[in-house]
Amino acid sequence: MEIRSLREDELEQAWELDRYSFNAPAQHRDRFLRWDPSRLVGAFDGGRLVAMTGAHELGQFFGGRSVPMGGLASVAVSPDRRGQGVAGRVIVAVLKAMLERGQVISTLFPATTSLYRSLGWEVAGTYLWRRIAPRVLRSIAAPEGGRVRPCGPDEWESLRACYARLAQSVNGFVDRSEHWWALLRDVWSERRVYVAESDGGEIEGYLVYHQVPGEHSAFGGPFVLGVEDAVATGRDAAAALWRLLGSWSSQADRVIYRGSAEDPLLLLLPEQSLEVVAEVRWMTRMVDAAGAVEARGFAPGVDVQVDLALRDPILPTNDGRFVLTVSKGRGRLESGGSGTVALDVGPFSALYTGWASTSVLERAGRLSGGTPEERGALDAAFAGPVPWMLDQF
């Protein structure tokens, strides 16, 4: 079996495998064919593509800085080759390619946890789908200034700038590439897009949503509003956009949207009138542990030094004893030290994003060693709200 990057003339074959594996609708074909074939790795048996995966070139914000990230996606295996270890082989090949390209972490949305955990990924972030009634959104106090209006066709750069201002302040948000924004623009061309602007004309938030048929829509009953992106950099913008959704209360009975574990909407609503519909957890892996620590931001007041023993059977550069130093908002991970605190690269990745604490990892049997002071130092270095994102890939 041959494991290698795809060629341009093999993208159509890759699309067929992806479409069949994920029951993807036909309208996704053109979007899939925009893949750079060099970012896809396939397993070929006699010229037939039997497995593949790829990594989007993105970034992910942690501590206010964009960390180069490979978004693992389209892990597809032909049904007759499943359970034979082929998926692991193409994933490891992509992992090594990410290392060569300088993508120091990798994040994915797992269909199965055990496979990716065995390859070094660990649960490291989340988002929640929530439901709220439009009539409840109408109870949010009106903004003191600004206005909401439809987004103009020439305002996409303003949307990107607005998103970037929010993204750098949220652990886990994706630093969207030019290619990623182009894909979003295609999808959003079929959606309703509104912006909230200040009295001075600056865009301080935007909302992307569409109408989804409800259970009784065929009989003239209410429908559902599905929110795809809701971004606000201030209170007035957030209030204005949520109230716009609330204006649909006579026709829509539910708004479904994606949010964080600590939903900021709760700070605007007079009551906690939210319901969780589903939770999606993503997984992250350090590809280059030293590079990931150097790329990440840290709280300026944290000053720690801890000896670590890391285990990574797939990428030797992450395997061994290291000294973690954090000072003045920057971090370093250098070879050496006594290896006091021991953990695999997966648990270290969960600690890195702020998803797990040292006590949680110890109780799960994923971390050992170290004094209470050393563990407290690790927790202080990576502390923060539960990481989340608006994107999925």
VOPAGU-2260 file (C-alpha; in pm, 1 decimal, decimal comma):
REM VOPAGU-2260
SITE   aa  ch    i         X         Y         Z
SITE  MET   A    0       0,0       0,0       0,0
SITE  GLU   A    1     132,3     342,2     -96,8
SITE  ILE   A    2      95,5     639,7     145,4
SITE  ARG   A    3     152,9     978,8     -19,5
SITE  SER   A    4      17,4    1325,6     -90,2
SITE  LEU   A    5    -257,6    1351,2    -348,5
SITE  ARG   A    6    -222,0    1496,4    -695,6
SITE  GLU   A    7    -456,0    1746,1    -856,2
SITE  ASP   A    8    -611,6    1483,1   -1083,1
SITE  GLU   A    9    -698,7    1268,5    -778,3
SITE  LEU   A   10    -920,2    1524,3    -605,1
SITE  GLU   A   11   -1233,4    1390,6    -772,2
SITE  GLN   A   12   -1158,1    1042,0    -640,7
SITE  ALA   A   13   -1099,9    1195,1    -296,8
SITE  TRP   A   14   -1434,3    1373,4    -313,6
SITE  GLU   A   15   -1611,5    1047,3    -391,1
SITE  LEU   A   16   -1454,8     880,9     -87,4
SITE  ASP   A   17   -1541,5    1178,1     133,7
SITE  ARG   A   18   -1897,3    1201,2      -1,1
SITE  TYR   A   19   -1960,2     831,3      53,9
SITE  SER   A   20   -1796,6     820,6     398,3
SITE  PHE   A   21   -1983,6    1120,0     542,3
SITE  ASN   A   22   -2301,2    1112,5     332,2
SITE  ALA   A   23   -2208,5    1461,3     215,7
SITE  PRO   A   24   -2460,7    1645,2      -4,1
SITE  ALA   A   25   -2371,8    1697,0    -369,7
SITE  GLN   A   26   -2357,7    2075,8    -327,2
SITE  HIS   A   27   -2044,9    2033,4    -112,0
SITE  ARG   A   28   -1846,4    1903,1    -409,5
SITE  ASP   A   29   -1714,8    2238,3    -534,9
SITE  ARG   A   30   -1609,5    2333,9    -182,7
SITE  PHE   A   31   -1421,9    2005,1    -135,3
SITE  LEU   A   32   -1242,1    2043,5    -468,4
SITE  ARG   A   33   -1083,8    2363,6    -335,9
SITE  TRP   A   34    -852,5    2152,1    -121,3
SITE  ASP   A   35    -485,3    2199,3    -200,1
SITE  PRO   A   36    -405,3    1835,5    -291,2
SITE  SER   A   37     -63,8    1864,7    -125,8
SITE  ARG   A   38    -247,6    1906,0     207,7
SITE  LEU   A   39    -423,0    1570,7     161,4
SITE  VAL   A   40    -257,4    1233,9     225,1
SITE  GLY   A   41    -404,4     916,4      82,1
SITE  ALA   A   42    -351,5     542,5     105,9
SITE  PHE   A   43    -355,0     382,7    -240,4
SITE  ASP   A   44    -392,1      16,2    -322,3
SITE  GLY   A   45    -332,1     -53,2    -688,1
SITE  GLY   A   46    -426,2     302,6    -780,7
SITE  ARG   A   47    -745,5     295,2    -575,3
SITE  LEU   A   48    -775,7     553,4    -296,4
SITE  VAL   A   49    -883,8     355,9      12,2
SITE  ALA   A   50    -817,3     609,3     289,8
SITE  MET   A   51    -728,6     974,5     326,8
SITE  THR   A   52    -711,1    1276,8     551,5
SITE  GLY   A   53    -587,9    1633,6     532,1
SITE  ALA   A   54    -502,7    1935,9     744,6
SITE  HIS   A   55    -639,6    2286,2     694,7
SITE  GLU   A   56    -382,0    2561,7     738,6
SITE  LEU   A   57    -525,0    2769,5    1023,2
SITE  GLY   A   58    -428,1    2926,2    1353,6
SITE  GLN   A   59    -584,7    2902,2    1697,7
SITE  PHE   A   60    -572,8    3172,0    1963,0
SITE  PHE   A   61    -437,4    3096,2    2307,9
SITE  GLY   A   62    -333,8    3365,2    2550,7
SITE  GLY   A   63    -402,8    3634,8    2292,9
SITE  ARG   A   64    -163,9    3497,2    2031,2
SITE  SER   A   65    -229,7    3296,0    1716,6
SITE  VAL   A   66     -73,0    2951,0    1731,0
SITE  PRO   A   67     -12,8    2780,4    1391,7
SITE  MET   A   68    -263,5    2493,7    1377,6
SITE  GLY   A   69    -338,7    2209,8    1140,9
SITE  GLY   A   70    -712,3    2143,2    1135,7
SITE  LEU   A   71    -735,7    1769,2    1075,1
SITE  ALA   A   72   -1038,3    1687,9     857,7
SITE  SER   A   73   -1185,9    1441,8     608,0
SITE  VAL   A   74   -1053,1    1129,5     777,8
SITE  ALA   A   75   -1220,7     880,2     546,1
SITE  VAL   A   76   -1166,3     506,8     498,0
SITE  SER   A   77   -1336,2     280,0     246,8
SITE  PRO   A   78   -1571,2      38,0     430,8
SITE  ASP   A   79   -1377,2    -268,1     314,8
SITE  ARG   A   80   -1054,4    -134,0     468,8
SITE  ARG   A   81   -1183,9     -21,0     806,4
SITE  GLY   A   82   -1039,2    -177,6    1120,0
SITE  GLN   A   83    -706,6    -252,9     948,9
SITE  GLY   A   84    -503,6      42,5    1082,0
SITE  VAL   A   85    -508,6     236,4     754,9
SITE  ALA   A   86    -657,7     549,4     912,3
SITE  GLY   A   87    -376,3     564,7    1165,4
SITE  ARG   A   88    -115,1     542,7     891,9
SITE  VAL   A   89    -249,0     836,1     691,0
SITE  ILE   A   90    -304,2    1043,1    1007,3
SITE  VAL   A   91      55,9     989,9    1119,4
SITE  ALA   A   92     174,9    1089,8     771,0
SITE  VAL   A   93     -24,9    1413,1     791,0
SITE  LEU   A   94     100,9    1472,1    1145,1
SITE  LYS   A   95     461,4    1454,6    1027,4
SITE  ALA   A   96     380,6    1687,4     736,6
SITE  MET   A   97     233,6    1938,6     983,4
SITE  LEU   A   98     557,2    1924,4    1182,7
SITE  GLU   A   99     758,3    2003,8     869,5
SITE  ARG   A  100     527,3    2297,5     785,4
SITE  GLY   A  101     553,7    2452,5    1130,7
SITE  GLN   A  102     195,9    2380,5    1239,7
SITE  VAL   A  103     281,7    2335,6    1607,2
SITE  ILE   A  104     -61,7    2210,0    1720,3
SITE  SER   A  105    -341,0    2014,4    1553,6
SITE  THR   A  106    -711,5    2027,9    1635,4
SITE  LEU   A  107    -991,3    1802,9    1512,6
SITE  PHE   A  108   -1356,8    1713,4    1564,4
SITE  PRO   A  109   -1362,7    1339,7    1638,5
SITE  ALA   A  110   -1612,2    1085,2    1514,4
SITE  THR   A  111   -1437,7     847,6    1757,0
SITE  THR   A  112   -1223,3     943,8    2054,4
SITE  SER   A  113   -1019,4     625,7    2103,2
SITE  LEU   A  114    -840,6     639,1    1765,7
SITE  TYR   A  115    -724,1     997,0    1803,8
SITE  ARG   A  116    -635,3     954,5    2171,5
SITE  SER   A  117    -411,3     661,9    2076,2
SITE  LEU   A  118    -231,8     895,7    1832,9
SITE  GLY   A  119    -175,8    1175,9    2084,6
SITE  TRP   A  120    -484,6    1395,7    2059,8
SITE  GLU   A  121    -690,7    1469,1    2370,3
SITE  VAL   A  122   -1020,1    1641,1    2448,8
SITE  ALA   A  123    -922,3    2006,6    2475,8
SITE  GLY   A  124   -1222,0    2230,6    2410,4
SITE  THR   A  125   -1593,4    2247,1    2345,1
SITE  TYR   A  126   -1891,3    2437,7    2224,5
SITE  LEU   A  127   -2256,3    2398,4    2308,7
SITE  TRP   A  128   -2562,3    2419,9    2087,5
SITE  ARG   A  129   -2829,3    2605,7    2282,3
SITE  ARG   A  130   -3195,1    2683,5    2231,3
SITE  ILE   A  131   -3374,4    3001,6    2331,7
SITE  ALA   A  132   -3715,9    3147,6    2247,7
SITE  PRO   A  133   -3710,7    3469,9    2041,4
SITE  ARG   A  134   -3960,6    3627,6    2282,1
SITE  VAL   A  135   -3698,9    3592,2    2557,9
SITE  LEU   A  136   -3442,2    3777,6    2349,0
SITE  ARG   A  137   -3681,8    4068,5    2323,5
SITE  SER   A  138   -3642,7    4117,9    2699,6
SITE  ILE   A  139   -3277,6    4224,4    2662,0
SITE  ALA   A  140   -3241,6    4595,0    2739,7
SITE  ALA   A  141   -3207,9    4802,5    2424,5
SITE  PRO   A  142   -2862,5    4931,1    2328,0
SITE  GLU   A  143   -2781,1    5290,8    2408,5
SITE  GLY   A  144   -2644,2    5367,4    2063,8
SITE  GLY   A  145   -2564,7    5237,2    1718,5
SITE  ARG   A  146   -2787,9    5054,2    1472,4
SITE  VAL   A  147   -2835,8    4719,5    1300,0
SITE  ARG   A  148   -2853,4    4692,2     922,0
SITE  PRO   A  149   -2798,2    4434,7     644,9
SITE  CYS   A  150   -2435,1    4369,4     556,0
SITE  GLY   A  151   -2330,7    4521,9     225,5
SITE  PRO   A  152   -2162,4    4310,6     -45,4
SITE  ASP   A  153   -1837,8    4507,6     -11,9
SITE  GLU   A  154   -1807,8    4483,5     366,9
SITE  TRP   A  155   -1647,3    4141,6     408,2
SITE  GLU   A  156   -1315,0    4290,0     515,4
SITE  SER   A  157   -1496,5    4476,4     791,4
SITE  LEU   A  158   -1650,3    4147,7     910,2
SITE  ARG   A  159   -1305,8    3988,9     915,5
SITE  ALA   A  160   -1163,8    4276,8    1116,0
SITE  CYS   A  161   -1451,5    4256,4    1363,8
SITE  TYR   A  162   -1403,5    3882,4    1406,4
SITE  ALA   A  163   -1027,3    3924,8    1453,1
SITE  ARG   A  164   -1077,5    4173,6    1736,5
SITE  LEU   A  165   -1291,7    3924,7    1925,2
SITE  ALA   A  166   -1098,0    3609,5    1830,1
SITE  GLN   A  167    -767,5    3713,3    1983,2
SITE  SER   A  168    -936,3    3751,6    2322,4
SITE  VAL   A  169   -1096,8    3402,3    2325,4
SITE  ASN   A  170    -893,4    3088,5    2393,4
SITE  GLY   A  171    -968,3    2837,3    2119,7
SITE  PHE   A  172   -1104,4    3071,0    1851,8
SITE  VAL   A  173    -974,2    2994,7    1505,0
SITE  ASP   A  174    -745,6    3240,0    1328,9
SITE  ARG   A  175    -926,2    3207,0     997,1
SITE  SER   A  176    -713,0    3200,3     684,0
SITE  GLU   A  177    -790,1    3373,0     354,4
SITE  HIS   A  178    -900,2    3036,7     215,5
SITE  TRP   A  179   -1126,1    2973,9     515,6
SITE  TRP   A  180   -1294,2    3314,1     480,3
SITE  ALA   A  181   -1353,9    3243,2     110,8
SITE  LEU   A  182   -1532,4    2919,7     202,5
SITE  LEU   A  183   -1743,1    3099,8     462,9
SITE  ARG   A  184   -1836,1    3371,1     217,2
SITE  ASP   A  185   -1973,0    3111,0     -24,8
SITE  VAL   A  186   -2188,6    2957,0     247,4
SITE  TRP   A  187   -2300,8    3290,8     388,7
SITE  SER   A  188   -2409,0    3416,0      47,0
SITE  GLU   A  189   -2721,8    3205,3     104,2
SITE  ARG   A  190   -2775,8    3335,8     459,1
SITE  ARG   A  191   -2898,8    3654,5     621,1
SITE  VAL   A  192   -2608,4    3868,2     737,6
SITE  TYR   A  193   -2659,4    4174,8     958,0
SITE  VAL   A  194   -2404,9    4407,9    1113,9
SITE  ALA   A  195   -2420,7    4619,9    1427,3
SITE  GLU   A  196   -2241,5    4948,6    1385,9
SITE  SER   A  197   -2157,6    5224,5    1631,3
SITE  ASP   A  198   -2280,6    5581,8    1604,3
SITE  GLY   A  199   -1947,9    5653,4    1436,0
SITE  GLY   A  200   -2009,4    5387,1    1168,6
SITE  GLU   A  201   -1764,3    5121,0    1292,9
SITE  ILE   A  202   -1883,1    4759,6    1267,4
SITE  GLU   A  203   -1879,9    4621,0    1622,4
SITE  GLY   A  204   -2061,4    4295,0    1558,5
SITE  TYR   A  205   -2233,2    4080,3    1299,5
SITE  LEU   A  206   -2488,2    3801,0    1279,6
SITE  VAL   A  207   -2526,6    3520,4    1023,6
SITE  TYR   A  208   -2842,8    3308,3    1036,3
SITE  HIS   A  209   -3096,9    3123,3     826,5
SITE  GLN   A  210   -3453,1    2995,5     858,4
SITE  VAL   A  211   -3498,8    2624,0     928,4
SITE  PRO   A  212   -3837,8    2452,4     884,6
SITE  GLY   A  213   -3998,9    2358,9    1213,9
SITE  GLU   A  214   -4211,3    2058,7    1301,0
SITE  HIS   A  215   -4533,7    2227,5    1191,2
SITE  SER   A  216   -4401,2    2459,8     917,8
SITE  ALA   A  217   -4590,0    2267,4     647,5
SITE  PHE   A  218   -4913,8    2369,1     820,5
SITE  GLY   A  219   -4817,9    2732,4     856,4
SITE  GLY   A  220   -4665,5    2683,2    1200,0
SITE  PRO   A  221   -4348,8    2840,7    1341,8
SITE  PHE   A  222   -3999,9    2781,7    1206,8
SITE  VAL   A  223   -3654,5    2779,4    1366,0
SITE  LEU   A  224   -3373,3    3031,6    1329,9
SITE  GLY   A  225   -3029,7    2871,4    1296,5
SITE  VAL   A  226   -2742,1    3103,1    1388,3
SITE  GLU   A  227   -2408,7    3024,0    1222,2
SITE  ASP   A  228   -2191,2    3313,1    1342,1
SITE  ALA   A  229   -2270,2    3566,6    1614,5
SITE  VAL   A  230   -1985,4    3805,3    1693,7
SITE  ALA   A  231   -1997,6    4116,1    1909,7
SITE  THR   A  232   -1708,7    4318,0    2051,5
SITE  GLY   A  233   -1923,4    4522,4    2290,9
SITE  ARG   A  234   -2246,1    4523,1    2488,2
SITE  ASP   A  235   -2448,6    4746,6    2254,3
SITE  ALA   A  236   -2365,5    4534,5    1948,7
SITE  ALA   A  237   -2452,3    4211,7    2129,9
SITE  ALA   A  238   -2782,4    4350,1    2258,7
SITE  ALA   A  239   -2879,9    4485,8    1917,4
SITE  LEU   A  240   -2810,1    4159,5    1734,5
SITE  TRP   A  241   -2986,1    3936,3    1987,0
SITE  ARG   A  242   -3286,2    4171,2    1986,4
SITE  LEU   A  243   -3297,3    4145,3    1605,4
SITE  LEU   A  244   -3344,9    3770,0    1645,3
SITE  GLY   A  245   -3606,3    3844,6    1909,3
SITE  SER   A  246   -3805,1    4044,2    1654,0
SITE  TRP   A  247   -3896,8    3708,4    1491,8
SITE  SER   A  248   -4104,2    3601,5    1792,4
SITE  SER   A  249   -4434,7    3607,0    1601,6
SITE  GLN   A  250   -4307,4    3359,9    1335,4
SITE  ALA   A  251   -4022,8    3162,6    1499,2
SITE  ASP   A  252   -4042,1    2962,5    1820,1
SITE  ARG   A  253   -3673,4    2875,2    1863,6
SITE  VAL   A  254   -3328,6    3016,2    1802,2
SITE  ILE   A  255   -3051,7    2754,9    1786,6
SITE  TYR   A  256   -2698,3    2886,5    1820,3
SITE  ARG   A  257   -2344,0    2781,8    1906,5
SITE  GLY   A  258   -2183,1    2919,6    2222,0
SITE  SER   A  259   -1928,6    2872,4    2497,0
SITE  ALA   A  260   -1963,2    2679,7    2820,3
SITE  GLU   A  261   -1979,9    3014,2    3004,2
SITE  ASP   A  262   -2233,0    3181,9    2776,4
SITE  PRO   A  263   -2199,3    3563,9    2776,6
SITE  LEU   A  264   -2565,7    3588,0    2676,0
SITE  LEU   A  265   -2645,4    3505,5    3039,3
SITE  LEU   A  266   -2501,6    3844,2    3134,0
SITE  LEU   A  267   -2754,5    4018,4    2907,9
SITE  LEU   A  268   -3068,2    3821,0    2990,4
SITE  PRO   A  269   -3275,4    3902,8    3300,3
SITE  GLU   A  270   -3333,0    3527,2    3356,9
SITE  GLN   A  271   -3135,3    3210,8    3272,7
SITE  SER   A  272   -3373,3    3110,2    2994,7
SITE  LEU   A  273   -3136,9    2888,5    2794,6
SITE  GLU   A  274   -3149,9    2517,0    2717,1
SITE  VAL   A  275   -2860,2    2301,1    2602,7
SITE  VAL   A  276   -2939,1    2102,5    2287,0
SITE  ALA   A  277   -2602,8    1933,3    2235,2
SITE  GLU   A  278   -2234,4    1963,2    2318,6
SITE  VAL   A  279   -1948,9    1914,9    2071,3
SITE  ARG   A  280   -1599,1    1853,5    2212,1
SITE  TRP   A  281   -1290,6    1893,7    2001,0
SITE  MET   A  282    -945,4    1741,3    2050,9
SITE  THR   A  283    -600,0    1898,4    2024,9
SITE  ARG   A  284    -250,2    1757,2    1992,8
SITE  MET   A  285      85,3    1927,4    2029,2
SITE  VAL   A  286     277,2    1863,5    1707,8
SITE  ASP   A  287     584,0    2054,5    1826,0
SITE  ALA   A  288     553,1    2097,5    2203,6
SITE  ALA   A  289     837,1    2349,7    2232,2
SITE  GLY   A  290     705,7    2549,8    1937,2
SITE  ALA   A  291     352,1    2543,3    2077,7
SITE  VAL   A  292     463,4    2682,2    2413,5
SITE  GLU   A  293     670,3    2952,5    2243,8
SITE  ALA   A  294     382,2    3053,6    2015,2
SITE  ARG   A  295     119,8    3076,8    2289,5
SITE  GLY   A  296      59,6    3383,1    2506,5
SITE  PHE   A  297      47,6    3373,0    2885,8
SITE  ALA   A  298     -82,0    3606,6    3155,7
SITE  PRO   A  299     182,6    3876,8    3220,4
SITE  GLY   A  300     182,5    3819,8    3597,2
SITE  VAL   A  301     263,2    3447,0    3580,4
SITE  ASP   A  302     622,1    3354,0    3661,0
SITE  VAL   A  303     682,5    2976,2    3688,7
SITE  GLN   A  304     935,8    2704,3    3617,3
SITE  VAL   A  305     843,3    2333,9    3620,3
SITE  ASP   A  306    1033,4    2017,9    3520,0
SITE  LEU   A  307     833,8    1785,1    3293,0
SITE  ALA   A  308     873,2    1432,7    3159,5
SITE  LEU   A  309     677,7    1410,6    2833,0
SITE  ARG   A  310     596,1    1093,3    2642,8
SITE  ASP   A  311     527,2    1091,9    2270,3
SITE  PRO   A  312     587,7     759,5    2091,3
SITE  ILE   A  313     507,0     906,4    1747,8
SITE  LEU   A  314     702,6    1234,8    1738,7
SITE  PRO   A  315    1041,1    1195,2    1914,2
SITE  THR   A  316    1096,6    1573,1    1940,3
SITE  ASN   A  317     824,9    1579,5    2208,1
SITE  ASP   A  318     960,1    1282,8    2402,6
SITE  GLY   A  319    1191,6    1329,2    2701,2
SITE  ARG   A  320    1263,1    1564,9    2988,9
SITE  PHE   A  321    1191,1    1933,8    2954,8
SITE  VAL   A  322    1190,4    2251,2    3161,5
SITE  LEU   A  323     882,9    2472,2    3118,5
SITE  THR   A  324     947,8    2839,3    3193,1
SITE  VAL   A  325     680,6    3110,0    3180,3
SITE  SER   A  326     763,5    3473,6    3248,7
SITE  LYS   A  327     645,0    3816,6    3129,9
SITE  GLY   A  328     373,6    3671,1    2906,8
SITE  ARG   A  329     600,8    3433,3    2714,2
SITE  GLY   A  330     685,5    3065,9    2752,1
SITE  ARG   A  331     971,9    2831,0    2671,7
SITE  LEU   A  332    1001,3    2451,7    2675,7
SITE  GLU   A  333    1364,7    2342,0    2669,5
SITE  SER   A  334    1532,9    2003,5    2702,5
SITE  GLY   A  335    1664,9    1916,2    3047,2
SITE  GLY   A  336    1549,8    1909,6    3406,1
SITE  SER   A  337    1455,7    1629,0    3638,9
SITE  GLY   A  338    1123,3    1531,0    3477,6
SITE  THR   A  339     930,4    1574,1    3803,4
SITE  VAL   A  340     580,2    1596,0    3654,1
SITE  ALA   A  341     513,2    1311,9    3408,9
SITE  LEU   A  342     243,0    1303,2    3142,7
SITE  ASP   A  343     183,0    1206,3    2780,4
SITE  VAL   A  344     159,1    1459,3    2499,9
SITE  GLY   A  345    -221,7    1425,6    2491,3
SITE  PRO   A  346    -284,4    1529,0    2853,2
SITE  PHE   A  347     -24,4    1805,6    2815,0
SITE  SER   A  348    -224,8    1930,9    2516,0
SITE  ALA   A  349    -542,9    1938,3    2726,7
SITE  LEU   A  350    -354,5    2134,2    2994,1
SITE  TYR   A  351    -210,0    2366,6    2727,7
SITE  THR   A  352    -550,9    2479,2    2598,6
SITE  GLY   A  353    -690,2    2533,6    2947,6
SITE  TRP   A  354    -941,9    2249,3    2920,6
SITE  ALA   A  355    -801,3    2033,1    3202,0
SITE  SER   A  356    -624,8    2108,1    3530,7
SITE  THR   A  357    -348,4    1900,6    3687,6
SITE  SER   A  358    -586,9    1764,0    3952,3
SITE  VAL   A  359    -835,2    1650,8    3685,2
SITE  LEU   A  360    -557,3    1481,8    3487,7
SITE  GLU   A  361    -424,7    1309,2    3799,4
SITE  ARG   A  362    -767,7    1175,0    3891,7
SITE  ALA   A  363    -797,5    1034,9    3539,2
SITE  GLY   A  364    -460,0     865,3    3574,5
SITE  ARG   A  365    -307,4    1087,2    3304,6
SITE  LEU   A  366     -52,5    1282,8    3515,3
SITE  SER   A  367     179,1    1184,9    3798,9
SITE  GLY   A  368     454,5    1330,3    4015,2
SITE  GLY   A  369     530,6    1683,5    4117,1
SITE  THR   A  370     476,2    1877,9    4436,7
SITE  PRO   A  371     155,6    2074,7    4505,0
SITE  GLU   A  372     354,5    2389,3    4427,7
SITE  GLU   A  373     469,8    2256,5    4090,1
SITE  ARG   A  374     120,3    2148,7    3993,4
SITE  GLY   A  375     -17,2    2482,3    4107,6
SITE  ALA   A  376     240,2    2654,5    3888,3
SITE  LEU   A  377     126,0    2452,3    3585,2
SITE  ASP   A  378    -237,6    2538,2    3656,2
SITE  ALA   A  379    -152,1    2906,4    3690,1
SITE  ALA   A  380      40,8    2907,8    3362,8
SITE  PHE   A  381    -242,9    2763,9    3153,4
SITE  ALA   A  382    -545,9    2887,7    3350,4
SITE  GLY   A  383    -835,4    3048,5    3168,4
SITE  PRO   A  384   -1200,2    3007,0    3068,3
SITE  VAL   A  385   -1297,7    2680,6    2899,8
SITE  PRO   A  386   -1172,7    2711,0    2538,1
SITE  TRP   A  387   -1425,9    2707,2    2256,9
SITE  MET   A  388   -1467,6    2808,9    1892,8
SITE  LEU   A  389   -1733,0    2902,4    1637,2
SITE  ASP   A  390   -1588,1    2688,9    1357,5
SITE  GLN   A  391   -1604,2    2319,7    1274,0
SITE  PHE   A  392   -1394,1    2130,2    1018,9
